[in-house]
Amino acid sequence: MNTSVTIAGVTFQNPITTCSGTFGSGSEYGEFVDLNKIGAVTTKGVADVAWPGNPTPRIAEVKGGMLNAIGLQNPGIDVFIERDIPFLKQFDTRIIVNVCGHAQEEYLTVVEKLQDQPVDLLEINISCPNVKEGGLSFGTNPKGVEQITSAIKKIAKQPVIMKLTPNVTDIKEIAKAAQAGGADGVSLINTLTGMKIDVERQTFAIANKTGGMSGPAVHPVAVRMVYEVAQAVDIPIIGMGGVMDAEDALELMLAGATMVAVGTANFANPTATLDILEGMTAYMKRHGIEDINNIIGAVH
């Protein structure tokens, strides 16, 4: 059976990767998961300088998932290049670097520093607050999405995947804007904005008040959005959102995703990525599927 897939000329041994922010930069899970067996490791968000993140508490369990308001805490691009890339290069897996920033110039600094690094794809997190636009997310305005995508594509040496926020009226328009800006692909969905109140203490469960909701409760939203975007653009999709088992991953591929990222499941089950991959290959055997590419978008 063939489990390999290709995005923007980059071939992956299988369609499983990790959601940014749920797997560190690989080393955190290295003793639980054979990284050689994952199609790609998508790293934690990387900024131009170290970000301290939000005050604690910043994670809360909710029914059907979790809320997080980590605030993209990370040590910055220089530490990432010195420490994390050499670690990941030890393994037979592709490297997808998630890039974040508060202003376009910050994104461009990271992308420029990665130009000559041995990484395979760049995933651009446009759910970050745009400080020059009053803190609104880059990813909520189609013109803004097209503009920042175009600016990044002008200097990037690796293919560019734009990570889309679901917190918009019409995700198809955002995806079209990314394609118009030259994106080589899109990934979706990022977390849904949510809130949890501790009724006993009568206060917010996380210090930031609101956070990003992930987990199985958001999965049907992700499937719907991946399906809609697959009909609206002709660039590859990395699907994510509440993937807990092989059935969830297969749903996203049938809806139109070429790859699937596993996120919140990693917190509950450190071997979730490999368990899901095993379940997908069992499905292929059960259904007589020789090439996993044959199921991509099969419901369209």
C-alpha angles and dihedrals in degrees: 000000000000114000097166121115133186130220121182092340094311115117120211123198089229137358097254123109134150131258114250112258095023101077104035107222094311103274092085090064099031095105092052103039131043097232090198088073099054119090091226143344113229107204132224113271114288122207133187091257135014114289118205094206128217127317119270144292090056106151127062132173115233133181106286097009144341143287122227134184099173091146094223094284108193139149095242135252098290093057090043092055093045098043115017105039093054089050094051093045089067089073137069094242135105120252121228113184118207110215124201136178145158094227134025092252090059092055092048092051091056094044091050092051090051094051095099098030122110096250125128108210138010118222109198114209104213093173089087117113113262103224092196091057099049097273098301116145116262088227099062098070120064094209091050092048092051092047098050092042090053093048092051094045090055092065105023118108093191128061113276124229115189114214110218129213118226090211093097137095096242119015091188091068091051091050091049089051091052091050091048088054090056102261115169090212145336133237124208153226117020117187125300116239112253145157137215126196122201101227095195094053091031093223140098117292092222126039093235089059091221129049144169115280118217136162138076095321091068095047098094089051090052093050091051093048094046089051092050094046092047088059093046103049137032099217123099122274130216104205125208141154127114096351104168102153144007093277090059092049092048091050091058092048092049087051090055111279119137093196133021127216121210115212129149091026088070090067093055096036119021091198094051094117094057094040090054092047090051090051091050093052090048088053090052091052092046092052097038093244111162097181123036090209088072091073097051106116092349093150093058 
